[in-house]
């Protein structure tokens, strides 16, 4: 069957939606110190809003993924886009730390979750060929956030206060995300299956129930791997700008580290996706996790902008590169009809891992006046992710072949 050219529209929409949503949420690290100086709120307290955001993102990921399986991705990403715009605007008006933590943390985090898992699941369903490339391109679009939204946030906060800057970001999200959401459609194979009242033909385990999938060792290992993988790079991502500022690097230059990391990440996403096609997604994932562990340790040894650039390029290339591989592995092992729930579950675990970094890094800095132990701890966690990934065993290939016969 000829694949629809609209599949590339889905890829473009997914990349744009992810870029703006992730970029809006990750504007908080850029605003961290200006907010603390303006409001008197502690770095730990503001960082806690990001931790809450990742927890909300985690808890909402599987819910949004399941709703996407049931009602289609357009409804989910449109609802999430509207919710994100409203919550960003409300967060810009917060008058207390607890109010900001709840609005930015709970609502922005939950709204962002409506984009990642549903779009990744949707894209895997639109492609039978070039799937890894498509998933990698969507992920690369999300990776554009450090090169677009973060510099924009840094520029805005040097011209306006953080409240006005956050409100402008909310307006940008409305203008870009809501129209892009309307371009999203359910994969044709699922539309045909729904019309026929039959399960969609899929790779992996067509006869598997959702309960069996959730209890499978394959799903559990993917959850644990993504948790420890994201816990490894969470703190280094969130606190790098603040760390650079403590080293005497100016704000605009410090934020440019994000841009270097994001640019390297775009190459990493595509490179790791293509390598996964050629050598196997699991093998490349395991290799990437080991390299990531030693990459984040590199931050301990830098204090100049050039050193930050070098380490950020390495870390960005690796951590961003492994991200598409989880969706590829999920698509190879689980039915398409439950892909939103499966990828939502994996994203949930990753978000819980991401939740550890902002709070841990803020606590370490407030307690010790240095970020060194954050990066040393991230190195140890990264080794744990590598060891867990080694235990993953794909489902036997014979089962999907029999179902297709």
N, C-alpha and C positions, 0 to 999 in steps of 0.2 A: 504494500500500500504506500502511495506517495505521501510523504510528510508535508503538512501544511506550511506554507511560508510564514503564516501568522506565529509560528513557534518562536521566530526571532523577535517579533514584537513583544511576546511574553518575556523573553530574556531581557530586552531593553527596559521594559516596565519594571521587572523585578530588580534590575540593577539600580534604577533611579529611585524606586521606593526604598530599597535597602540603604542606599547612600544617604538620603535625607533623614530617614528614621534613626539610623545608627549615628549619623553626624549630629543630629539634634540631641540625642541622649549623651553623646560624648562631648558636648559643649561644656558640660559641668567641670571636667578637669581643667579646661582653659579658664573658667570663671572662678576656680577654687580660691586662689589667694586674693583676687579683687573682692570676692564676696566676703571673705573672712575679714579683710580690712574695713569694708564698708559697714558690715553688720555687727562685727564683734563675735560672730559665731566661730567656733573652733574648727580647725582643719579636719579633725576627726568627726565632728558633728556634721559638717557638710559632706564629707566623704561617705558618711553613713547613708545619706540620701542615695548615693550611687549603689551602695550595698543593698539597700532596700529595693532599688530599681532592678537589680539583677535577680533578687529573690522573686519579685513580682513577675519579671520576665520569665523566670523558671516555672513558676506555678501556672502562669497563663499559657505557656508554650504548647503543652499537650492539649489544653482546652481548645485553643484556637485551631490547632491541628486537627482535632476531632471534628470541630465545627466545619472546617474546610472540607474534610472527607464527606460530611453529610450535606452541606448546603453549597459547596463550591467555594473556590478561593476569592472570587470577586467580592462577595458579601463580606468576607472576613477582612480582607485588606482595606476595603473602603471604610468599614466600621472602625478599624484600627487607625486609619489615617485621620479621620474626623476626631477620634478620641485623643490622638496625639496632639493635634493642633490646639484643642481646647485645654488640655492639661498643661502644655507649655505656657500658654497665655496665663492660666491661673497661677502657675508656679512663679511667674515673673512678678506677681502681685503679693506674694507671701510676706507676711509681716512677722513671723516667728520661725524659728528653726524647725520646730515640730511640724508646723504647717507645710513648710517647704519639703521636709522629708517625706511627708505623706503624699503630697500632690506630685512632686517630681518623682519620688521613689515608687510609690504604688501605681499611680495612674500612667505616668510616662513609661515606666517599665512594662506594664501590662499592655499598653498600646503598641509599643515596639515589638512585642512578641507576636502580634498579629501579622507581621510582615515576613519574618525570616522563615519559619517552618512551612507555612502555607505556600509561599512562593517557591521554595526549594522543592517541595513535594510536587507542586504544579509543573515546574520546569522538567523534572525527571519524567513526568508522564507525557510530555509533548515530544520527547526525543527517544527514538530507538537507535539512531546513529548519532554520532557526535555528542553523546550525552555528557561525557566528562567535560568536553569543551564548553557546552552550554551551562552546566552547573558552575564551572570555573568562571565564566563570564559574569554570571549573576553575582557570584561571590566577589569578583573583581570590582563590580559596580558598587557593592557595599564597601569594599576597601578604598573607594575613592573618597570616603568621608574625611580621612585625615588630610587629604590634599585639597579639599574643597571647603567643607563645613568648618573644620578646625581653624584654618587660617582666617576664614570669614568671621568666626566667633572672636578670634584674637583681635582682628581689626576693629570689629564693632565695639569691643570692650575698651579699646584705647580711645575711641571717639565718643561713645556713650557710656552710661553706667550699665551694670550687669542686667538690671531689670529691663531697660529699653532694648538691650541687645537680645535678651531671651525672647522678648515680645516680637522683635523683627524676625527671629528664627522661626517662631510660630507662624508668622504670615507667609514666609517662604515655603514652609511645609504645606500650608494650605494650597498655595498656588501650584505647587509641583505634584504633590502626592495624590490629591483627590482626582484630578484628571487622569493620572497614570493608573489609578486603581480601576477606572472604567474600561481599560484596555485588557484587563485580565479575564481569561476564560478557562473553564474546566477543560482538561485534556480530552481530545476527541474519543479516545478509547473508553473513558469513563462515561462520557455522554452516551455513547452507543450502548454500553452495558446497562446504564440506567434505563434507557428507552426499551431495551429488551427484557429488563427485569432479571438480568443474570450477572454474576460476578465478572469483573473485568479480567481478561487474560493478562497475566503478569509474569515477570521473571521471579525466581526465588521459590516461594512456597505457596502456590495458588490455593491449596486446600487448607491452609493454616487459619485458625480462628484468631481473633484479636487477643483473646486471653492466652492462647498458646504462644503468640508472638511476644507478649509482655513478659512471660515467664521463661522464655528461652535463654540459654546461656549466651547466645550471640547478642541478644538485645542488652542483657545485663552488662556484658563486657564492653559494649559500645558506650553505654551510660557511664560506667566507671572511667573508661579511658578519656571520654570527653570532659568529665568533671575534673580530673587531674590535669589534663591538657590545658583547660581554660584557667584553672587555679594557678598554673605555672606562669602564664603571661598576663594575667589580670592586673596584679600589682604593678609590674613594670610598665604596662600600657598606661594605667591611670595616673601614676605618680611621676612619670618621666619628666613632664614639663615642670612640675614643682621641684623635682630633684635638680634639674638643670638650673632653675632659678636660684636655688641654694648654692650652686657653684658659681654664681655671678653672671650667668648668661642672661641677656635681656629677653623680655617676654616674646617679642616677635621672632627672635632667633630661636628661642626655646621651643615655640610652637612649630617652627619649621622642622624640628626633629620628627614630629608627627607626619609631616609631608614626605620626608625621606622614607620613613617607615611605611607609609601608605603606598608610595611609588614602588618600593621594593616588594611590597605585599601583592601588588597587582601582577608583577612578574611571577612571584611565587605561586599564586593561585593557579595561573595558567600552566606554569611549568610542572607543578606537582600533579595537576589534573591529567596532563598529557603523559607524564611518567607513570601515573597510576594506570592509564589505559594500556601502556606498553608492558609494564613489569608487575602489575597487580596493585590494587589500591591498598591492600593491607601491608604489603612489603614497604611501599613508599611511606605510608603512615608511620610505621614503626621507625623507619630511618629518620623521618622528620621529627618525631617526638624526642629522639635521642639528641639530635642536633639542637633542638629548641632548648633543652635543659642547659646545655653549655653556652648557648647564645645569651640567655638572660643573665648568666653569671658574669658575662663580660661587662655589664654596667658597673660592677664593683670597681673596675679598674680605670674608669674614665672620669674626667672632670672638665675637659675642654670640648668646645663645640664639635671639632673634627672627630674626636673620639666618640661622642654621642652619635654623630652621623653614621660612623662605621658600624657601631653595635646595633643601632636602630635599623640599618639596612639589612643586616644579617638576621636579626630577630623578626623583622617584618616579613622578609622573604620566607622564613620557615613557618612561623605560626600561621600566617595567612595561607600559606601553601597547603597545610594539612586540612584546613577547614572544608574544602569541597569534598574531600575523600570520605568523610562520614556519610554524606548523602549518597555518594556512589556506592559505598559498601551496603548501605541500607537498601537501596534500589535493587542490588544484586541478590539480596537475601530475603526480602519480605515482599508481599503482594502490593501492587500499586493501589488497590482500593483502600488500604490502611496506611499509605505512605505519609499522610499528614500527621497521623497519630504517632507513627514510629519516629519520624524526624522531629516531631514536636517533643517526644520524650527525650531524644538525644539532645535537643536544644535545651530542654529543661535542665538536664544534668550539667551541660556546659554553662548555663547561666548561674547555677548554684556555685560552680567553680569560680566564675567571674565575680560572684558576690564576695568572695573571700579577700580579694586583693585590695580594694579601696579601704576597707575597714582596717585590715592588717597593716597596710602601709601607713595609714594615718596614725594608728596606735604606735607603731614602731618609731615614726618620726617624732611624735609628741613625747614619747617616753625617753628616747635615746638621742634625739637631735640629729639622726643620720638615717639614711635609707639603705645602708650596706646590708644589714641583716635581712631586709626584704628580698634582695636579689639572691642572697645565699639560700634563704628558705625556698625561693622559687626554683632554684637549681635542684634541690632535693625532691621537691614535688614533681618536677619534670622527669626525673629518673623513675619515679613511681609510675607516671603515665606510660613511659616506655615499657616497663616490665609488665604492666597490665595488658597493654596492646599485644604483647607477644603471645598471650593465651587465647586470642581470638581464633576460632575455627569456623570457616564458612559452612553453610548447609551443604549437604551432598548435592552435586550437580545433577544427579540422575533424577531427582524429584521434579524440578521444573521441566525437565525434558519429557518426562512421562505425562505431566499435566498438559503439555502442549501437543502431545501426540493425538 
